[in-house]
């Protein structure tokens, strides 16, 4: 996540509310869903949050 913030700081100002916002939101979502999944006791709950996190990572990749 920190790397995403560092990279997006160098993006043009006109992208601040576009691509920069999308990439930072996706990075935050991935981290938060991993954390929430880790805190769950049921395997199905863990798996659901990890899958959501993976989706956020693919969303982040699609912005490159």
Residue, then its C-alpha position, 0 to 999 in steps of 0.5 A: x500500500x505504501x508503494x502505491x502511495x509513493x508511485x501515485x504521488x508522481x502522477x499528474x495532478x489531473x489524475x488526482x481524482x481519477x486513477x490515483x483515487x482508484x488505485x489508492x482505494x483498491x490498495x486500501x481495500x486489499x489490505x483491509x480485507x486481508x486483515x478482516x479475513x485474518x480475524x475471522x474464525x470460520x474458513x468460509x468467512x476467511x476465504x470470502x474476504x481473501x477473495x474480495x482482497x484478490x479482486x481489489x488487487x486485480x483492480x489495482x493491476x488493471x490501472x497499470 
